[in-house]
Amino acid sequence: MVKTTINLDDEIYAEIVRESIEKYGSTKNMSKIINQRLGNKKSDTGKSGKRITFNVREDLASLDADKEIKKGWKARDR
C-alpha cells in the first residue's frame, strides 16, 4: 500500500465521504471507495492488457487503414 496526498474537488470529496459513511459507517474507509471506483473505471475501458489479433483479407492488406477511415468519414459527412 502506498500513502499519498491527493486534492479532490469539494463535490467529489463530499460524495466519497457520503458513500463511505453509508457503506462503512465512517470516513476511515474512503480509500476503499476510491480504489473501487478507480478499479471499476479501469475495467470499463476494456483494456485488459491482452493483444487483439485479426487477419485481413489479402485484397485489403495493401490499403492504409487511416486513409480508408478518413475517406469513410468524409463520405459520411457529405
C-alpha positions as semicolon CSV with decimal commas, in nm:
position;residue;x (nm);y (nm);z (nm)
1;M;0,000;0,000;0,000
2;V;0,128;0,346;-0,091
3;K;0,027;0,655;0,102
4;T;-0,008;0,986;-0,076
5;T;-0,200;1,310;-0,057
6;I;-0,448;1,398;-0,328
7;N;-0,654;1,711;-0,385
8;L;-1,019;1,643;-0,462
9;D;-1,288;1,881;-0,579
10;D;-1,530;1,962;-0,298
11;E;-1,820;1,785;-0,470
12;I;-1,620;1,467;-0,529
13;Y;-1,492;1,469;-0,171
14;A;-1,844;1,510;-0,032
15;E;-1,971;1,225;-0,248
16;I;-1,692;0,991;-0,135
17;V;-1,745;1,086;0,231
18;R;-2,119;1,023;0,199
19;E;-2,065;0,684;0,031
20;S;-1,802;0,582;0,286
21;I;-2,034;0,664;0,576
22;E;-2,326;0,481;0,412
23;K;-2,125;0,166;0,338
24;Y;-1,881;0,152;0,630
25;G;-2,021;0,383;0,897
26;S;-1,725;0,622;0,898
27;T;-1,484;0,807;0,673
28;K;-1,195;0,575;0,763
29;N;-1,260;0,367;0,452
30;M;-1,258;0,645;0,194
31;S;-0,956;0,479;0,032
32;K;-1,165;0,167;-0,031
33;I;-1,427;0,375;-0,212
34;I;-1,165;0,548;-0,425
35;N;-0,987;0,221;-0,506
36;Q;-1,316;0,055;-0,601
37;R;-1,410;0,342;-0,830
38;L;-1,070;0,354;-0,997
39;G;-1,069;-0,024;-1,032
40;N;-1,413;-0,013;-1,195
41;K;-1,303;0,269;-1,424
42;K;-1,004;0,068;-1,537
43;S;-1,218;-0,232;-1,622
44;D;-1,471;-0,010;-1,803
45;T;-1,209;0,094;-2,057
46;G;-1,197;-0,260;-2,187
47;K;-0,821;-0,266;-2,162
48;S;-0,722;-0,598;-2,023
49;G;-0,360;-0,595;-2,128
50;K;-0,425;-0,864;-2,388
51;R;-0,345;-0,811;-2,752
52;I;-0,615;-0,840;-3,011
53;T;-0,509;-1,003;-3,333
54;F;-0,702;-1,037;-3,654
55;N;-0,644;-1,137;-4,015
56;V;-0,704;-0,907;-4,307
57;R;-0,819;-1,032;-4,643
58;E;-0,539;-1,029;-4,897
59;D;-0,715;-0,775;-5,121
60;L;-0,740;-0,533;-4,827
61;A;-0,391;-0,584;-4,684
62;S;-0,229;-0,319;-4,902
63;L;-0,475;-0,045;-4,801
64;D;-0,377;0,221;-4,545
65;A;-0,636;0,186;-4,266
66;D;-0,610;0,551;-4,157
67;K;-0,673;0,677;-4,510
68;E;-0,969;0,445;-4,554
69;I;-1,121;0,556;-4,224
70;K;-1,083;0,922;-4,319
71;K;-1,243;0,851;-4,659
72;G;-1,537;0,690;-4,481
73;W;-1,577;0,990;-4,252
74;K;-1,568;1,232;-4,544
75;A;-1,822;1,025;-4,738
76;R;-2,049;1,015;-4,433
77;D;-2,028;1,393;-4,386
78;R;-2,140;1,464;-4,743
